[in-house]
Amino acid sequence: MLKQQLEQEWVPAMQRLLDIDTASLPVLWDCDFLLGPKSASGEDSYVLCEINASSVSPFPASAVAPVAQATLARARTVKERRVSF
């Protein structure tokens, strides 16, 4: 539920607020949350504590190759954009 809310609501809202396109987001990053107050219906809520982009590593080990491929693709895209200007 939290992952879905992050991916479908919070990240798109942050992107709109800060005018950040998806291609400009880090390839690998994570978020830390604190437990927030219970909702009126008694459900847990969460508060975003921090977003890490520089001190994370792929997990599980099977994620290393896809992350490396995505990073290489992103670098190629950035290079192509710079060449076309």
Secondary structure by P-SEA (a helix, b strand, c coil): caaaaaaccaaaaaaaaacccccccccccccccccccccccbbbbbbbccccccccccccccaaaaaaaaaaaaaaaaaaaaaac
